[in-house]
Amino acid sequence: MDSVQVIGGTTRLQKVREIVQPNDNGVVKIGCIARLDPIKGHRYLLEAAQLLIQDQRQFEILLIGGGPEAESLKSFCDQKALTSFVRFLGFQADIRPYLELCDMFVLPSLNEAMPISLIEVMAAQKPLVATKTGSIPYVIQHGHNGLLVSPASSVELAAALKRLMDNPDERAQLGMNAYRYYRENLSPDVFCKKHMEIYETVVDAPNRPIRTIVTTIFDMTIGGLQSYIELLQTCSSHTGFQVQVMSLGMVNLNLRVMLLIHFRKIFAAIFPKSGEIAAFTCRQMLLRYLMLKILISDQKPDVVHVHDVMGYHALAPLCRWFSVPLILTKHGDLAKEVAAYEKVDKNSFVFQYFDYLEHKAYREAKHLVVVDQESKIRIERSENFKS
């Protein structure tokens, strides 16, 4: 593997209105579309809200998304007298009404790759305040198509929000510039073209549609990964490739419950802090089973596109045996996410195990795609990647 390609996400949403108008009643509505998880930095947004209240600002924050941090954040709002300023809207399948409703959006994440919500806000022609983390600074140019603040800084966050509250004309200009960037760099047309180019690179099929199996070891539930794969399916309707999604949901329910729930609990009871190793191992077994059924059928794909490193390790041997090109797309840092979930540090066996497999996949993959520029730079500079 000599290089890493970047193909960010996209969205089917279009801008919701031509010009961002100031709110008639003076109450500025601030939207935040993100899973309620500590890594998303909602606590700093709520602390910024306290500063806005002290400054006697009229605003309402709409938190769009569910997650494990919901009750803790609600309790914080109760303690700090924020309940009349903050609305918890939970998960919303259709965010378009909220893109229309809000005057601006904020993404206070402590760590991000390439969030789909950022793209959705830009497509809706709305101004955004986001943290300088991951690939966000490669997309948002401070003062041109959004505002950037330091992660974990409620003071900077409050200052940026006040700036936009006081300047509706700047809000409108930032929104228009954001939409222009989206059309030129992150639109579905750009997304499909980039995927078509990589498929044509790895598959010699000039006169027929390229049949692609897209899969992941993770559950195809609501989230950025699901959105990415669904958008890839949409592209296939008007391009030269056909996308078939293969998910663990296709496996018999009783078998999934036995392996992914019961076996994991038993394993974790015997080996504390190692439940995720068992869970991912079982998922790999199920993914191999599904792929083997397809490969031995008369519907063998031209290319397999897997969207996580554990799925890559599960399918790489099969793809080699059946001479099917395998593309790996990296969406996040698995080792860090598992370590946070298991509440273990970087010296733990669990972290070291997943970290090793991550770098092994990046080193071995003949066709590696990442969804953000920052990941590309970090991987290509890595000694593990070069070795």
Disulfide bonds with the S-S distance in Angstrom:
Cys192-Cys235 1.87
